[in-house]
Amino acid sequence: MQPDRVEFEIKEGNYEVVPAGKDGLFVLHNTFDINSGDQVWTVSKLDTAFNKEWERVYVVGTTQFLSSKYYDNGTLYFLFSRN
């Protein structure tokens, strides 16, 4: 029996996985807007069978960078710092 799996078409930018235990996982994809230079973060939430539950896009200014991320009790937190 083959285990469940998920595939993403790898594009430009960086990908990162954040485990969420019994709640599944998050996939973060970071790119840059060519026109503004802003960072574009796409966050996808997958359940434990790797079915996509939702996807959100967040735009972050050019002077900030992701310092840390933390998952706790159903919520994914981001800490951004300024350059």
Backbone as a ProteinNet text record, in pm:
[ID]
protein_1_A
[PRIMARY]
MQPDRVEFEIKEGNYEVVPAGKDGLFVLHNTFDINSGDQVWTVSKLDTAFNKEWERVYVVGTTQFLSSKYYDNGTLYFLFSRN
[TERTIARY]
83.1	0	88	61.2	138.2	84.1	172.9	124.8	72.7	-10.6	-58.8	59.6	48.1	155.4	95.9	174.3	134.3	249.4	216.4	318.7	289.6	394.5	385.2	475.5	428.9	514.4	610.7	738.9	839.1	860.6	835.8	854.8	967.8	982.1	1082.2	1049.2	1145.7	1122.2	1161.8	1127.8	1163.1	1038.5	1051.7	943.9	988.4	893.6	923.7	799.8	821.6	712.5	713.2	596.1	580.3	485.2	534.5	446.8	344.9	224.6	117.2	60.2	140.5	99.1	-27.8	-124.3	-248.9	-333.8	-298.4	-372	-317.3	-209.9	-154.1	-25.6	-19	100.6	69.2	165	156.7	272.8	247.4	353.2	361.3	480.2	503.8	582.8	539.7	609.4	634.3	761.7	800.6	855.7	794.7	843.7	846.4	887.3	891.7	810.3	736.8	662	761.8	765.9	863.3	845	722.5	695.4	725.3	678.4	693.3	814.8	863	971.7	925	794.2	739.1	751.5	757.5	755.9	611.6	592.6	461.1	471.1	397.4	395.7	265	274.5	158.1	163.5	58.1	50.6	-60.8	-25.2	-122.8	-134.5	-257.1	-282.5	-329.2	-259.5	-294.6	-329.8	-426.8	-461.2	-362.2	-382.6	-287.5	-286.5	-388.8	-391.3	-340.9	-286.1	-230.4	-334.9	-457.5	-560.4	-551	-551.9	-542.8	-673.8	-666	-783.4	-806.9	-699.7	-711.5	-575.7	-579.1	-457.3	-479.7	-382.6	-391.7	-263.6	-276	-160.9	-146.8	-25.1	4.8	119.3	107.3	211.8	280.6	413	493.1	592.6	610.6	699.2	843.6	916.7	1055.3	1150.6	1112.1	1203	1189.1	1104.4	1081.6	1127.8	1165.6	1201.7	1145.1	1119.9	1062.5	1170	1151.1	1247.1	1216	1085.3	1047	902	868.2	729.5	703.6	577.9	544.8	400.9	378.3	243.3	204.3	84.3	36.2	-115.3	-172.3	-316.1	-403.3	-372.8	-456.6	-420.9	-316.9	-280.8	-134.1	-105.8	30.9	66.1	173.5	217.3	343.7	354.3	474.3	532.7	664.2	731.9	819.5	786.2	865.4	946.9	1070.3	1157.1	1191.9	1233.8	1274.7	1424.9	1463.5	1608.1	1666.1
-117.8	0	124.7	215.3	338.8	441.9	507.9	611	732.7	810.2	934.9	1026.2	1111.2	1205.4	1328.3	1432.9	1556.4	1601.8	1660.7	1711.9	1857.8	1938	2077.8	2099.8	2178.4	2218.2	2322.9	2290.4	2380.6	2496.9	2615.5	2738.1	2814.6	2938	3022.1	3038.7	3083.6	3108.7	2991.9	3003.7	2903.6	2836	2708.1	2630.4	2582.8	2575.4	2526.7	2456	2349.4	2273	2296.8	2324	2341	2231.8	2135.3	2029.6	2083.1	2025.6	2066	1945.3	1840.3	1722	1659	1633	1567.4	1655	1783.9	1876	1880.2	1805.9	1802.6	1881.6	1969.5	2049.4	2174	2266.8	2387.6	2387	2432.9	2452.4	2601.8	2659.2	2801.4	2818.5	2909.8	2939.8	3089.6	3128.6	3268.8	3311	3413.1	3470.8	3622.6	3691.1	3837.5	3891.2	3998.2	4067.2	4147.6	4121.8	4186.5	4337.6	4384.9	4528.4	4605.1	4554.3	4627.7	4584.1	4462.8	4408.1	4346.9	4357	4299.7	4147.8	4091	3946.2	3896.7	3786.5	3724.9	3586.6	3568.8	3441.8	3369.6	3250.1	3165	3055	3045.7	2947.3	2849	2721.7	2615.7	2525.9	2494.6	2404.9	2271.7	2163.9	2029	1944.9	1855.5	1765.1	1648.2	1553	1442.8	1347	1352.6	1271.6	1352.8	1472.9	1563.7	1622.4	1635.3	1707.1	1854.6	1941.8	2084.8	2134.3	2190.4	2244.5	2390.1	2467	2606.4	2659.8	2776.2	2843.6	2994.3	3066.2	3211.7	3275.1	3398.7	3473.9	3600.3	3624.9	3742.2	3819.2	3951.9	4037.6	4109	4101.6	4160.6	4257.1	4372.7	4475.5	4430.3	4506.3	4471.3	4485.9	4562.2	4586	4481.6	4380.6	4280.7	4142.5	4059.3	3921.3	3829.8	3707.2	3610.1	3564.4	3597.1	3559	3421.7	3394.1	3269.8	3237.6	3111.6	3067.8	2962.5	2952.9	2864.1	2818.1	2688.5	2633.3	2588.7	2630.6	2589.6	2589	2477	2466.1	2521.9	2483.1	2520.8	2651.7	2719.7	2849.2	2851.3	2902.3	2921.3	3067.4	3093.8	3229.4	3260.5	3385.3	3432.8	3550.5	3557.2	3672.9	3732.6	3854.2	3925	4033.5	4051.5	4156.6	4250.8	4370.1	4468.3	4464.5	4490.7	4500.4	4625
0	0	0	-91.1	-100.6	-2	73.4	166.5	91.1	160	101.1	75.2	-25	-54.8	-121.4	-124.4	-189.6	-277.6	-390.8	-481.4	-511.5	-514.5	-552.7	-672.3	-766.7	-877.7	-822.4	-825.7	-770.1	-866.6	-814.5	-890.5	-823.3	-859.1	-794.1	-646.4	-570.1	-428.7	-341.8	-216.1	-115.9	-61.5	-31.3	29.2	166	258.2	391.4	445.7	521	581.3	731.7	786.3	930.6	979.3	1057.6	1107.2	1207.3	1201.9	1293.5	1367.7	1383.4	1458.3	1403.8	1491	1450.1	1358.5	1345.6	1259	1116.7	1088.4	953.1	943.2	843.2	823.3	741.6	741.7	661.4	563.3	441.8	344	317.3	338.2	315.2	186.9	102.8	-22.6	-27.1	-33.4	-30.4	-165.9	-225.9	-350.8	-335.4	-441.2	-441	-556	-530.8	-635.2	-718.6	-847.5	-934.8	-937.1	-935.7	-947.2	-818.8	-705.3	-579.2	-498.2	-521.1	-440.7	-310.1	-281.5	-158.8	-160	-41.9	-28.1	-38	-104.3	-115.1	-51.1	58.1	130.1	100.5	43.7	22.9	128.5	207.7	316.1	282.2	272.5	244.1	366.2	405.5	519.8	464.1	501.5	459	580.7	564.4	674.4	677	765.8	780.5	661.4	575.6	453	333.6	360.6	259.3	165.6	213.1	137.2	173.9	72.6	99.3	159.2	278.7	346.4	309	298.2	257.6	213.4	149.8	106.6	117.2	171.7	187.7	134	85.9	37.4	121.4	168.6	250.5	186.3	183.3	127.8	243.5	245	352.8	288.5	349.4	295.8	280.1	201.1	168.4	286.5	388.2	501.2	611.6	591.2	694.7	648.4	745	713.3	821.7	784.2	876.8	974.6	1101.6	1205.9	1262.8	1279.1	1343.2	1309.4	1325.4	1310.8	1417	1457	1568.2	1552.3	1569.1	1564.3	1704.5	1748.6	1879.7	1882	1921.4	1947.9	1834.5	1710.5	1596.9	1530	1576.5	1518.8	1479.4	1359.3	1311	1329.1	1403.9	1432.5	1352.1	1305.6	1237.1	1313.9	1322.9	1380.8	1271.7	1229.9	1130.7	1199.6	1155	1205.9	1091.6	1127.3	1025.9	1006.5	882.9	851.7	913.2
[MASK]
+++++++++++++++++++++++++++++++++++++++++++++++++++++++++++++++++++++++++++++++++++

